[in-house]
Amino acid sequence: MRYPCFDDIEVSRDWAFENVRSTEQWTHGYHRYPAKFLPNVVKKIIEDHKLKDCVVADFFAGCGTTLVEAKIHGIRSIGTDINPIATLITRVKTTPIEPSYLEASYEILVGKFNEYDAENYYGVVTHERLDYWFRPEEKGKIAYLYEIIYQIDDIAIKEFFLVSVSHILKNCSWWLQSSTKPQRDPNKNIPDPFESFKHHTTHMLKGNKEFYNELQNRGGLDVPCEIFLADARKTPMADESVDVVITSPPYVTSYEYADIHQLTGYWMEYFSDIIAFRKQFIGTSYSDNRSSDTKGSELARKIVSQLLEKDKRMAFDVANYFNDMLDVAKEMYRVVRKRGLACIVIGNTTYRDVHVRSAEVFYNHLIHAGFKKDEVIKRNIPHKLMPTLRDKKTGKFTTLDNKDCKQVYPDEYIIIVRK
């Protein structure tokens, strides 16, 4: 297949949303999440295509942006994510709770802080890795928080508070505050977990109230929304059961999502062995598949061949990512109805002067799977929370004060294809 080049596509100002901070609206600000999918992108796709009376799916649900926006627009939605922390966050963000009931539950919970006895929790036994990240005084309070939250019978209320605790874990640990990678800051001024919990939960209470009221005004409180713990390469969705896919896959060579969420994973016992957990993710450096072979795209083979000359390990990682994403494209084609759409937000990157054209490769995969091109839109990434600079020599993420830095995620593409 002759491969396309998206470089010459003109940037669309209609999709920039330069002065919009929609990531804090309604429930979108419940939990920090790297490379957050901008809600306004989903909103514009839904409104431009006049979507209604349909089913929207997100194969990489992440923190639930697509599903929240679908619910606001009165559209049934289904999401999948391989990360149990992501599915917890999404479930909470898409579950509106009657505000006065939630606020009363919060007051009861916070009232129990006065019963905390530090001596009973100072030496609390947890996973050994948590001793690396937390001082005993913060660890004791967090253990108490989890204990009193797990005593709550109402699952929606319980999970609401669990998401708040998950959000504050990095703040209340040695984790370097400005880093999305697991780095320890020995000089960090660590805040009190109880105060951090109260501060963030108050913010969440406000978001829930706005979300609940908006849905109530629109008659959308009961709009169906499902989130499954599942692999995007093999979802539980039935054949031709989805009208529109709106999703943003992980960016190649960017994040190790398992590492980013490891504190919550250990505290909530989602895993005990992070190495095994990492291997489940698409595009991970920890995959057992160490081959440079690629399928379904001449462009993918060319990119991997160029990387082999610079960094063999990275070439294997990128080949693995491309092959995984071919399986995702086939899965999308399976679940989308005839004449249905798939809208994918994805970007390219540069690694050691090799242009890794993930967008064009995935476009190839979608066409290979059977989709037909509808439109490709190019947009700037003005506010997306993700590392955007690499050292040109080493390929590692860096900062502006490095004279060898190069911007690697300046734009992204919205690929729209039709079955």
N, C-alpha and C positions, 0 to 999 in steps of 0.2 A: 504493500500500500504506500502511495506517495504521502509523505508526512507534511502537515501544515506548519506554518510559522506564524505565531500570533504577534510578533514584534511590531508589525506595521499597523495593527489595529489602533485606531485613535482612542485615547482615554475619554470616557464619557463623564462629563461633569454632573450629569443627572444621578450618577451612582456614587459620588464621592462622599456626600453627607458630612462635609468638612466641619460644620458647626453644630453637629448633632451628637449628643451624649446619651443615646438610647439604652446603653448597657446598664443604666441605673433605674430605668423606668419599671414600674410594677414589680415583678419578682426577679427581674434580670440581674439585680445586684446582690442576690442572696449569697453567692459563693464565688470567690476568686477562681478563675479558670484561664489557663494560657491560651493565647490566640483566639479570644472570644469571637464567635460568629456575630457580626453586627446585626442587631434586630431589624434595623431599617432596610437591610438588604432583603431579608425574608418578607418584610412588610410590603416592599415595592414589588417583589415577584408576585406575591398573592394578589395585590391590587392591580398591577399591570395586566395580569392574565385573567382578572375577574374571577378568581377561584371561589367557588361556593358549591355546596351540595356534593362534596368530593372527599376523598381520603388523601391526606398528605403524609408522606413518610420521610423520616430522617435516618439514614443508615449509620451515621456517626453522630448520635444525639448529643454527646458531650454534656454540657450543662443545660440543655433543653431549650435553646433559643427558638428553634423552629416550632417546637411543640407549644411553647407559650404563645407565640404570635398566631399560630393556627387557632388556638383556643379563643384568643381575643377576637379573631375574625369569624368565629362560629363554625370552624372547620374541624372535622374529626381528624385525629392524627395518630400515627404510630411511630415509635422510635426504637432504635436498638443501639446498644453500646456494649463493648466487651468489658468495660470497667465498672465494677459494682458501685464505686463511689459516684461515677457519673450518673448511673441510673437512680441512685438515691437522691442526688441533687435535682435531677429532672422530675422525679416523682413529686418532690416537695414543691418545686417551682410551679408545677401545673395543677396543684391541689389547693384551690382557694378554701380558706377556713373562715367561718363566721367570726368577724373581728372581736366582738365582745367576749365570746367563748374562749378564743385564743388568748386574749389579753388577761382574762381571769386565770387561765392555766399558767401563764407566765408569772403572775404575781404569786401564785401558790409555790411555784418552783423556786423563784428567787427568795421567797421567805425561808426556804430550807437552808440557805447559805449560812444563816446564823447558827445552825446546828453542826456545822463542820468542825471537827476536832482534828487538828493537824497531826497529833501524835498517832492517831489510828491509821493515818494514810501515808505517813512519811516514808515508810519502807515498803509500800505496796508493790507487789510483784506483777510485772508486765513483761512484754517481749523485751529481750535484752537490748534491741536496737533503740528502744525508747529511752533507755538510760543514757545513750549517747547523745540524744537530742534534747532531753529535758533535765532540768535541775530537780532534785527531790521535792522542793516546795511547790513548784508548778505542777509536777507530775501528780502529787497527792490531790491537789484541787481538781485537776482534770479527771482523775479517777473517780472522785466524789461526784462530779458533774454527770459523768456517764452513769454512775450508780443510781442517782435520783431520777435521771431521765428515763432509764430503762424500767423504772417502777410505774411509769405512766401507762395506763391501759389503752387509751385512744392512740391508734397507730399513726394517724395523720399528725397529731400533736407531738407525739414522741419523735417522729422523723423530722419534723420542723425544727425542734431543738437540737437534734443530732447534727443537722446541717450547719447550724450556728456554731456548734462546738468544732466541727470539722474546719470551718472557715478560720477560726482563731488559733488553730494549732501551730501554724508557722509563726504567728506573732508571739506566742507564748513559749517558744522553744529557742534553741541556739541557731535556728535556720537563718541564714543571711537574708535580711528583709527584702532587699532589692533583687534577689536572685530567683529565677525559675528552676534552677538546678540545685541539687542538694549540696549546699555549702554551709559550713559552720562559721559563725561569727562569735569568737570568744569575748569580744568587747561589747556585745549587745546589751542594751538596757531592756530587760525582759519585763513586760507588763503583767499585772495580776490577772489570772484567768477568769476569776469571777467578774471583775470590772470589764474585761474585754468581752466576755459573754453578754453582759448586760448591754453594753454599748452596741454590739452588732445585732443582738436580738431586737433591740428597739428599732433599729433600721429595718430589719426584716418585718416587724409588726406593721410598720408604716407601709411597706411594699405590699404586704398581704391585704391590708385594708383597701388600698387603691385598686389592686387587682380584683378583689372580691366585688367592690362597688362597681367597677367598670363592667365586669361580667354580668352582674345583676342588672345593670342598666341596659345591657345588650341582650339580655335573656340567654346568656351563654354559660351559666354556672354548671350545667349538666352536659356540656359538649364533651363527647367521649375523647379520651386521651390515654394511650397505652404506652408503656415503656418496658422493653424486654432486655434482660441481660443476655446478649447474643452477639455472635460474630457477624460482621457485615458481609463476610464471604458466604455465609450460610444462615440466613435469617429464618425466623418462624413464620414469615408472611406467606400466604397462599399465592398460587400462580394468578397473575393478572388481577390482583386485589387492590392495587394502589393506582390512583389517578395521577399523582404528581410526587416526584421525589425532590426535596429541597435539602441539600446537605453540603457540608464542608469537610472533606477528608483531612486526615493529618497531613501536614506538610513533610515531604521527604527531607531527611537530615536535620529536622528541627528539634522535636521534643521526645523525651522518654516519659510518656504519661504515667507509667507505673512508678517511676522515681518521684515525680512531682507530687503524687498523692500518697506517698508511702506512709506518712504519719497517720493519716486517717485509716489506711489499710491495716496498720499494726494495731491501732487503738480499737478498731471495730472488728478485728480478727477476720478480715476478708482474706488474709493470707498470712502465712508464717515464713514462707520462703519467697522472697521477692524475685529471686533469679528465675524460678519457675513461672511466677506471675508475669514477668516481663516478656517471656517467650510467646505469650498469647497475642501480643499486639501486632498490628500491621506496621511494617516499616521499622521494626525495632532492630537495634544493633545486636540484640541478644538471640536472634533467631538461630536455630540449628542448621538452617539451610545456607550453606556457604558455597554458593555457586554464582558464576557470572552469566549463566544462561538466562536469556529472556524470551518471552513468548508474545506473539501477537502484534509486535511493533518494530519496524525497521529502525525508527528513531530511537527507541529504547535501547536497541542493540548498539547503536552508534554512540550514545551517551555513556553506556557502561564500558564500551571499548576505550573511550577517551579517559574515563576515570581509572581504568586499570593501569594506565601509564603513570598516574599521579598517586593513587592511594588504593591499593588492592582491597583493603577491608571496606572502604567506603563504596567501592564498585560493587562488592557483594551485597552490601546493605541496600543500595539503590536498585540493583537487579531484583532483589527480594521484594522490595516495595512495589516495583512495576508489575511483577508477577501477581502479587496479592491484589493489586488494584484491577488487573484484568479479571480476576475472579469476582471482584465487586461489581464491575461493569456487567458481567454476565448475570449476576444475581439481580441487579436492577432491572435488566431486560426481562427476566423471568417474572418479577412481581408487578411490573407496570402494565396497565391495561393497554389495549390497542388504541392508538392516537393519544396516549398519555404522554406526559412530559417528565424529563429528568433535568433538574437545574443544579449544577455542581459549581461551588465556589472553590477555586483552587489556584495556587500561585506557582511560579517558577522560582528557582534559586540559582546561585552560582557557588560552586565549590572548587577552590584552587584553579580558577579561570576556566572551569568547565561549566557551560550553561546547561543546567539540569532542567529540561523543559517538561516538567511534570504535567502541566496543563495540556500541552500538545500530545503527550504520550497517552494521557487518560482519554483525551478526545479520540485518538486512534482506537483505544480499547472499546469505547462506547460504540463507535461505528462498526468495529469488528464484531461486537455483540449483536448488532442488528439495528441500532438506532439510526435516525437520519438527522442531519444538522438542521437546527432551527435558527439559532443565533449565538454569537459569541460576543460578550461585552467585556471591556477592559476598564478597570477602576483603580484609582490610587488607594493606598492603605494609610490614611492619615492618623488613625488612632488605635490601630489593632495592637494589642499587647503581645508582642513577640520580638525576639532578638532579630535585628535587621542588618547588623554589620558583622562581616567576617574578616579575619586577617587573610590577605591574598596569598601569603606564603604557606601558612599552616592550615588554613581552612577552618580554624576555630573561631567561635563567636568572640567579638571584641567590642571596644568602645571608640567614640569619636576621637579621643586623644591619641589613638594609634595611627601613625602616618601611613601604614599599609592597609588601613581598613577599606572595605568596599561594601556598599549597600547591596543586599541580596534579596530583599523582599519589597521592592518599591511598589509593585502593582500586583493585582490578582485578576483572575478571569472568572466570569460567570458563563459557563458552558451550558447552553440550553439545547437539548436534543429531544426528538419526538419518536415514539414507537409507531 
